[in-house]
Amino acid sequence: ADMFLMIVIKSGVLFVAWIMSFVAIKKVPVSVYGVCDMSRVVFSTLLGVFVIGEALTLTTTIGLILVVTGLYIANKKTNTHSEEYKLRYVWIIFASCFLNGISGTLDKIIMSTHKISSASLQVWFMFLLSVFYLLYMIVKREKIEIKKIAREAGVRTKIAVSTNDPSLEPVGCCIGNKGIRVSSIVNEMERKKI
């Protein structure tokens, strides 16, 4: 149960990182996004050193210095062209890269403490990521709002949803025809009710 919770957290963290990336890439030039995206190397390395206790070697240190220098030089260059994008989207990219670093750190922690193979971890991760993204698409497209989530640990989870669209039935959209959407999730969560 502890391992599954960590995989759910890892999947949620990376899902949020991806959504942030999708938001940012719509608003900034690809060249700026690509340069800022290199910061994930810095975040992953620092999290590995400070959270997991990995060694910071001379080669790694030189690599970090080169990446940070490259980010600084690229930022200096883009500022001279007076780009039309807002700085907040650049911060969103950096936050997304930080969350990617957290996800990688959680991978290492999960695989080392729970003795799960990387293939098994990826299967669970992709399944949960698909569920998160499906729910996101349903909520985003169908104009359904999640109002509140309550959880009884090990028993069930309750999710309150609503909509301003009178043609939609929000609970039915989330549960699916004859419970098809929610039943597969319940089965994978060891029959805990949603």
Order of alpha helices (4+ residues) and beta strands (2+ residues): alpha-alpha-alpha-alpha-alpha-alpha-beta-beta-alpha-alpha
